[in-house]
């Protein structure tokens, strides 16, 4: 995953190719995208493209890694833990879901292609692993502070992530009259209400 960390220091040509690839892949998919079209978008020829990236698959992998690198797991959970359970959980989910929504097209493409090209799996798996651990830590700490009842936090975290991850895919392919009802705020409110009702402890509870 070294390309991700070096991207910021690369020249403008390298960055333009990455940005052009993101546009082409999200608009046309991996099979529909061509290196010629990506090169044209970036204002370079294909020889230059392949000098920076060895193949179209490498370009997809690095593009996915770049998008993953833009998603940030909170370094500290304290701002969320200072709130009551509902407010802290809502703020945590809102920040994560906003990031996921912004990168949803390329992330969904990455997951779809990872079945045929397992090289792409690593960065996606690492991203969701970090988020799951952070969410599990949030639940653990809320329990220590007496704001949440005991639960299987490992499974609970996985359930939340699975819901958030699959929602953009459902919204993209469902009929518009149904997808339009599945807003981020309604999803967050339903998740928070479901889990808080089952496990949350209000401040007034002894």
KEZA-45161 format. One line per 5 residues: number of its first residue (from 1); for each residue x, y, z of C-alpha. Coordinates in steps of 0.02 Angstrom, whole numbers, plus 50000, padded with zeros to 5 digits. Layout:
N
NUM) X,Y,Z ~ ...
end
This chain:
206
1) 50000,50000,50000 ~ 50153,50112,49982 ~ 50080,50202,49831 ~ 49945,50277,49941 ~ 50068,50357,50060
6) 50179,50421,49920 ~ 50040,50494,49817 ~ 50044,50665,49899 ~ 50227,50682,49852 ~ 50209,50627,49672
11) 50212,50747,49526 ~ 50058,50822,49447 ~ 50057,50692,49308 ~ 50042,50549,49431 ~ 49901,50637,49522
16) 49809,50682,49362 ~ 49811,50501,49307 ~ 49740,50444,49474 ~ 49601,50575,49467 ~ 49561,50531,49286
21) 49556,50346,49331 ~ 49435,50378,49474 ~ 49318,50470,49356 ~ 49329,50339,49219 ~ 49308,50190,49335
26) 49159,50264,49427 ~ 49072,50312,49264 ~ 49109,50156,49162 ~ 49160,50020,49283 ~ 49321,49922,49273
31) 49280,49826,49114 ~ 49208,49977,49025 ~ 49353,50092,49069 ~ 49500,50098,48950 ~ 49677,50155,48982
36) 49665,50260,48823 ~ 49515,50355,48893 ~ 49601,50376,49062 ~ 49757,50443,48976 ~ 49653,50566,48875
41) 49565,50629,49031 ~ 49734,50653,49115 ~ 49808,50740,48963 ~ 49946,50611,48937 ~ 49977,50468,48817
46) 49960,50284,48862 ~ 50149,50259,48866 ~ 50160,50387,49006 ~ 50014,50305,49097 ~ 50097,50134,49093
51) 50262,50210,49148 ~ 50175,50268,49307 ~ 50061,50117,49327 ~ 50102,49946,49259 ~ 49926,49895,49209
56) 49743,49943,49218 ~ 49723,49828,49368 ~ 49867,49916,49458 ~ 49783,50081,49421 ~ 49618,50021,49494
61) 49705,49953,49648 ~ 49797,50115,49680 ~ 49641,50218,49645 ~ 49545,50116,49774 ~ 49688,50133,49897
66) 49689,50321,49869 ~ 49503,50333,49908 ~ 49524,50223,50061 ~ 49665,50337,50121 ~ 49544,50484,50118
71) 49434,50400,50249 ~ 49490,50438,50425 ~ 49450,50342,50582 ~ 49447,50459,50733 ~ 49612,50459,50826
76) 49521,50489,50988 ~ 49347,50433,51038 ~ 49340,50554,51183 ~ 49234,50687,51094 ~ 49100,50554,51064
81) 49118,50478,51237 ~ 49088,50646,51322 ~ 48910,50642,51254 ~ 48769,50530,51310 ~ 48753,50365,51217
86) 48628,50421,51085 ~ 48717,50584,51044 ~ 48891,50505,51040 ~ 48836,50358,50934 ~ 48744,50475,50815
91) 48896,50587,50793 ~ 49010,50437,50763 ~ 48895,50361,50632 ~ 48865,50528,50545 ~ 49051,50558,50521
96) 49083,50383,50455 ~ 48930,50377,50343 ~ 48970,50546,50267 ~ 49142,50483,50217 ~ 49073,50319,50151
101) 48943,50410,50047 ~ 49073,50522,49967 ~ 49180,50374,49914 ~ 49039,50249,49886 ~ 49055,50228,49697
106) 49240,50182,49691 ~ 49227,50079,49851 ~ 49082,49977,49782 ~ 49181,49952,49621 ~ 49330,49896,49722
111) 49228,49767,49817 ~ 49147,49704,49657 ~ 49314,49682,49570 ~ 49399,49609,49724 ~ 49316,49441,49689
116) 49406,49430,49523 ~ 49560,49526,49577 ~ 49603,49485,49758 ~ 49747,49609,49754 ~ 49618,49744,49791
121) 49551,49661,49948 ~ 49689,49712,50068 ~ 49658,49899,50079 ~ 49468,49877,50088 ~ 49483,49747,50225
126) 49602,49856,50324 ~ 49485,50005,50314 ~ 49334,49911,50380 ~ 49442,49825,50511 ~ 49498,49994,50580
131) 49320,50060,50583 ~ 49254,49902,50667 ~ 49389,49911,50802 ~ 49351,50095,50833 ~ 49165,50061,50846
136) 49195,49913,50962 ~ 49306,50023,51071 ~ 49166,50152,51078 ~ 49043,50020,51140 ~ 49170,49950,51265
141) 49205,50121,51339 ~ 49021,50168,51347 ~ 48993,50010,51449 ~ 49136,50052,51566 ~ 49060,50224,51594
146) 48891,50149,51635 ~ 48801,50217,51482 ~ 48774,50052,51391 ~ 48718,49879,51444 ~ 48827,49728,51412
151) 48820,49666,51232 ~ 48920,49563,51108 ~ 49015,49715,51047 ~ 49109,49619,50913 ~ 48949,49561,50829
156) 48859,49725,50861 ~ 48999,49824,50776 ~ 48996,49707,50627 ~ 48808,49726,50610 ~ 48821,49916,50607
161) 48960,49916,50478 ~ 48869,49791,50368 ~ 48714,49901,50370 ~ 48811,50059,50326 ~ 48915,49973,50193
166) 48770,49893,50098 ~ 48656,50045,50102 ~ 48743,50143,49961 ~ 48733,49988,49851 ~ 48547,49967,49887
171) 48514,50151,49855 ~ 48604,50144,49689 ~ 48505,49996,49621 ~ 48335,50011,49706 ~ 48188,50102,49623
176) 48205,50289,49650 ~ 48042,50303,49747 ~ 48112,50179,49873 ~ 48293,50236,49873 ~ 48242,50418,49901
181) 48166,50369,50067 ~ 48329,50290,50127 ~ 48418,50450,50175 ~ 48576,50452,50280 ~ 48487,50539,50423
186) 48344,50414,50427 ~ 48467,50270,50424 ~ 48570,50342,50566 ~ 48415,50381,50669 ~ 48348,50204,50648
191) 48515,50124,50693 ~ 48538,50234,50846 ~ 48360,50207,50906 ~ 48370,50018,50883 ~ 48534,49997,50975
196) 48502,50131,51107 ~ 48332,50056,51149 ~ 48410,49884,51171 ~ 48574,49930,51257 ~ 48580,50114,51300
201) 48568,50178,51478 ~ 48502,50354,51503 ~ 48590,50474,51619 ~ 48442,50466,51738 ~ 48458,50278,51762
206) 48538,50237,51930
end
